[in-house]
């Protein structure tokens, strides 16, 4: 009987995620607030239903009291997040809130399925991140001096990265962060947010050649420290974010073209300087021909995706534990193996919908500073998503970055939830601007 339920559940899961994804894009076509709210409510119902079905299947595999309690705590978390956000900030971007909760649910389900203890730790990080993220929109709306803290953003970012370079622990050949007892802190995840604020504060008023050179030098220092620390994934994200923000601020195509040329030369240099970069390129070119050891990760990832097919093996029926670091870097392939390629495609579309919302907020801002922040955060989010999924499916060499909100990792989870909270604050600030403009128009009439 349980096998029949598990087999039927995978089709229910795919139907739910397809409907949820459809609503994600359908909401952009509606102008009427009542119809939008109806879609948001349906998305919340689908998220809770998806979460219930998945944990019911996990319970069939592991019928323990701990699993029931853990499920109940998560339901409380999701309902609390919806109630708290919508009560404290009635005019937030509901589509972003819904996507954040769905992505959290997807990640927590797969992490729990693979390693129950890691699922508990991820849930604790989620609770802490929710508390922090509820405060962030207030800061964005009320603190008007954010554009004047350029030196603070750049200074804290560089000092944090230097601290990791000098005293950070080594993980897989790279210096990524610090270990404080059972907690690992990866400062680069938070430095990416500070870097966006630094670039926005540097370029929103002046983008003449002198100012661009100074900003580029500071940005290059960020990248250089990360490269020396061998945290090449974070270095690449910061590099891409800077080029996009520089072009948006200056409007000069010469800057990103020159940056791409320099970046290409730097990539060639990294290939010759770092052995683990060469290993990843070798694995990307021919993972099966170099199965042991370079291509093992990528090959197992491709095997998992191919084994799952369009509809997946069913939750708990595959062997994603054979994929190295399946809960973090390669969680997308684990999801595709058990929940199917259709599910993976919908997950990509949900991430794309988040990015579209980031860009929508950026385009509607009158303030260049806030416009650049929304654009920079959106670029940071979609670049990390692309690097993770691209490496998993062998589209690009693996860079060792996590899938935002889905992969296991406290620093990545907290920083991404803070990122979404910042964008929510920007959305509310934009709404405030529109209200002020509308009042001025009414007075002029």
N, C-alpha and C positions, 0 to 999 in steps of 0.2 A: 504493500500500500504506500509506504513512504517513497519508494522509487517512482511510483506513478505520480505522486504529488510533486516530487522534485522535477520530473520530466515536464509536467504541466506548468510548473511555476516559471520555467525559463521563457515560455512563450508569453506568460502574463507580464513578466518583467520587461520583455522587449516591447510589448504593446504599451505598457505604462511609459517607458522612456521615449517612445515615438510620439505619443500624445503630448507628453511634457515638452518635448523639443518643438513640436508643432505650435503649441501655445506660446513658446518663447519668441517665435518670430511673428505669430499672428497678432500679438499684442501691439507691435509697432504699426499695424495697419489701422488701429482703432484710435479715434480721437475722443470718443465719449468715455468719460471717467467711469461710469457705471459698468460698461462692458469690460473695461480694463480690470476693474476690481473683481469681476466675475472670473476672468481668466486667472488672475493671481490666486484666488481662492481655490480654483480647480488645480492649479499647480501645487499648492500646499497639500491638498488632499492626495494627489498623486505621489508626492514625496513621502507622506506618512504611509500610504498603501504600499509603495515600493519597499520602504524600510521594514514594514511588518512582514511582507512576504519573504524577504531575504532572511530576516532573523528567525522566522518560523522554519525555514529550510535548515538554517544553521542549528536550530534547536533539535530538529529531527536527527541531525548528524551528531549532536552533543547534547542530549537531554539532561542538562544540569540546572540546578537552582541558580548558579552564578550567571548563566546565559539569560535567564528570565529577568533577573535583577538588573543586569547590564542593559538589556533591551528597555526596561522600564525607565531607567535613568536617562537613556538617550531620548526617549519620547518626551520626557519632561524638559530636556534641553531644547529640543526643536520647538516645542510649543512655547516655551519661555522666550526663546529668541524671537519668534514671530510676535508674541504679545508685547514684549518689552520694546522692540524696535518700532512697531506700529503705534504704540501708546506714547512713547517719548518723542517720536518723530513721525507724525501722521503723514507727512508729505515726502517720505523717502522714496527712492527708486525701488519699488517693490520687486521688479524683475531681477535686480542685482541681489537683493536679499534672498529671493527664492532660489536663484542659481547657487549662491553661496551655500545654502542649506542642502540643496540636492547634491552638490559636489562633496560636501562634508559627509553626507550619508553614504554616498558611493564609496568613498575612501575608507570610512570606518567599517563598512560591511566587509570589504575585501581584506583589510588589515586584520579584523577579528577572525575571519575565516582562516587566514594564514598563521597568525600568531596572536592568541587571545591576550597575552600579557601586553603586547604592543598596542593592541586595541584599547585596553584600559588606559595606558599612558597617553595615547592619542586623544582619548576622551577628556582626560584631565587638562591637556593643553587646550582643547577646544573650549572648555569652561573658563579657563583663565583668559583666553583670547577674547571670548565674548564679553567679559567684564571690561576689558581694556577698550574693545571696539565700540562699546556703548558710550564711552566718554569722548572718543575722538571727534565725532561730528560737531560736538559743542565747541571744541577747541578751534576747529576749522572755521566755524561760523562766527565766533566771538573775538578771536585774537586777530587783530588787524595788522599786527607788525610782523607777520610771517615772512613777508617779502624783504624785510630788513635784516634777516639773520643769516645772510650768505656765508659769512666767515664761520659761524657756529656750525652750519651744516657741513661745510667742507672740512673744517678742523676736526670735528667729532668723527667724521667718516674716515679720514686718513689716520688719525690716532688709533681708532678701533682696528683697522686693517694692519697697522704696524704692530700693534700688540699681539695679534694673531701670528704675524710673521716671526716675531721674536720669541714668544712664549707659547704659541699654540701647539696642540697635539697633532700628530701625524695620523691621517686616516687614508688608506689606499694610496699612499705616496704623496698626499697633499696636506698642507696645513689649513684646516678648515675652521677650527674653533677651540673652545676650552671645555674641559670636563669638570663640573662642580658636583661631585658625588655621582648620583645616578642621572644627572641632567647634563646634556651636551648643548652648549650654546654656540651658534654659528653667526658671528657678527655680520658677515657679508650679506646675509638675508635682510638685515635692517639697514645696512649701509646703502643698499640699492634705493631704499625709500628716501634716505637723506640726500643721496646723490641727485635724485629727481628735483628735490626742493632747491638744492644748491644751483643746479643749472638754470632752473626757472628764475631764481632770484638774481642770477648773474646776467641773464640775457633778456629779461622782459622789458627793460628800459633801453639799454644800449647794446647794439650788436655790431659796433664798428670793429675794424681789424684788430686794434689793440686789445679791446675787451675780449674778443674771440680768442686771441692768442693766450691771454691769461687764463681764461676758462678752460681752454684746451689743455694747457699745461697741468692744471689741477686734475682734470679728468684723466689725463695720461698718467699722472701719478697714482691715481686709484687703480687703473688698469695694470700698471707696472707692478705694484705691490701684490696684486692678486696673481699675476703671472709668476712672480718669484715664489709666491706661496703655493703655486701649482693649482690654484682654484680657477681653472681656465673657463669653466662654465659661467661663473659669476663675472669674470673679466669680459667675456663675450657679450653678456647681457648689458653690462654697463656701457660697453663700446657702442652697441646698436642703439641703446636709449639715447646716448649723447648725440650720435649722428642725426637721429630723427628730430630731436628737440632743437638742435642747432639749425637744421634746415627749416623747421617750422618758425623759428624766431627770426632768422635772417632772410629767408626766401632765396638764398643763393645756392644753386645746385653745385657750384664748385667745391664747397666745403664737404658735403658728403662724398663726392667723387674722390676728392683727395684723401678723405678718411678711409674709403674702401681700398684705395691703392696701398695706403700705409698698413691697413689691416691685413691685406693679402700678403704683404712682405713679412708682417709679424707672424702670420700663420705658418709661413714657410720656415721662418726662424724657429718657431716653437716645435715644428716637426723634427728639426735637426737637433734641438737642444734637449727635449724631454722624451725619454723613452716611453712613458705611458701614452703620450700623444701619438707616437709612431705605432704603438700597439693598437690604439683605437682606430687609426686609419687603416691598418692592416686588417683588423676585424671587420671594418666597414666594407672594404674592397672585396674580401672573400672570406666570410666567416666560416664556411664549411671547409674550405681548403686549409684554413688555419684554425681548425676547431680547438686544438689544444696547444697553448692556453689562450691565445689572444681572442679567438672568435667564439669562445664558449658561451659568453653572455648573450651576444647577439643571435647566435645560432639557436640557443634554447628559447629566446624570445620569439623568433620566427617560427620555430616548431610549435610553440604554444598557440600563437595566433592561427597558424594553419590547422592545428588540431581542433581548435574551437569552431572554426567555420563561421557561417553566417549567424547561427542561432546559439552557439556555445555548447559546451558539454553539460551544463547545469551547475549551479552553485554547489561546490563541494565535490564535484565529480571529476574534475581535472587533476592535473599534477603541477600547479603553478609553483609549488615549493621547490621544484627542480631548477627554477630560474633564479640565478644569483640576485640578491637584494630585491626580491620581488615586491616587498612592501614599500619600497621607496622609489628607486630609479626606474624599475621595470614593472610598476604596478599596472600600467596600461595593458601590457601583454597578458598579465594574469587575469585582468578583467575580460579581455577578448577571448581568452581560452574558455572561461567558465560561463560568461554571459553573452558572448558572440560578437562578431564583427559589426553587426547592426547596432549593438549597444555601444561599441567603440566609436562608430561614426556619429551617433547621437551625442556622445560625450564631447566629441570635437566640436559639434555644432553648438552645444551649450556654451563651451568656452568661447567660441566665435561670437555668440550672442552677447556675452559679457564684454568682449572687446568693442563691439558695435555700440554698446551703451556707454562705454568709456569715451569713445570718439564723439558720440552724440552730445554728451555733456561738455566736452572740450570745444566743440564747434559753436555751441550756443552761448558761451561765456563772452562777455565784453572785456573783462579784465584779462590782459595778456598773461599775467603771472599765473592765474588760476587755470587759464586755458592750457598753458605749457605743463602744469602739474598733471592735469587730467590726461593729456596726451602722453606724457612721460610714464605715468603709472600704467596706462593702457598698453604702451609699447613694452614695458617691463613684463607685464603679465603675459601678453601674447608671445613675446620672444621666448620666455621660459617654457611656456606650453609647447611651442614649436620645437625647441631644442630637445625637450623630453620625448615627445611622441615621435619626432623625426629620428632620434637615435634608436628608439625601440623598434621601429619598423624598417630600419636600415636605409632611411632616406638620406640621412647625414650621419657622420661619425658620432658616437655617443659622447656626451659632454658631462655626464654625471650630475645633472640638475634634477630636481624633483618636479613632479606634476602638481602645480599649485592647488591646495585644498584637498587633494586626493591622496598624495603620497604620505607615508609616515615620516614624521620629523617635526619636532616642536618649534624650532626657529622658523622653518618655512611656513608652517601653519599659522603661527601667530603673526608673522610679518605680512602674510597674504590677507588675513582677516583685517589687520590694521589698514592695509592698502584699500580694501573694499570700504572700510569705514571712512577713510579719507575721501574717497570718491562720493560716498553718501553725503558727507559734509559739504563737498563741492556742489552736489546736486541741490541740497537745501539752500546753499548760498546763492545759487543761480535763481532759484525760486524767489528768494528774498529780493534779488535785483529786479526781477520781472515785476514784482508787486510794487516796488518803488517807482519804476518807470511808468506803470499803469496809473498810479496815483498822480504823478506829474502830468500825464496826458489829460486826466480828468480835470485837474485844476486849470490847465491851460484852456480847456474848453469853456 
